[in-house]
Amino acid sequence: MGTRMKSLPNVGSLKNEVVETIIKNLGMTKAAFFFREKLSQETDYLKIKDELFGDKTSAELYTEICEWKAEKVTKK
């Protein structure tokens, strides 16, 4: 019995949505400082990945994101 995954979101659209959300919630000035700090630093992606996601699979993460998004929509 396999798990059927929904198609993943378009990366370009996702990036735009993330940037818009950060700007909307923080305002342009704070968002600009945030992006400058994050984009100017060298990042050890593997270390961050392990800290954030542990042993979760991409399917598990996607399910969690979908559940979070559905919960967020129902709270509005």
Order of alpha helices (4+ residues) and beta strands (2+ residues): alpha-alpha-alpha-alpha
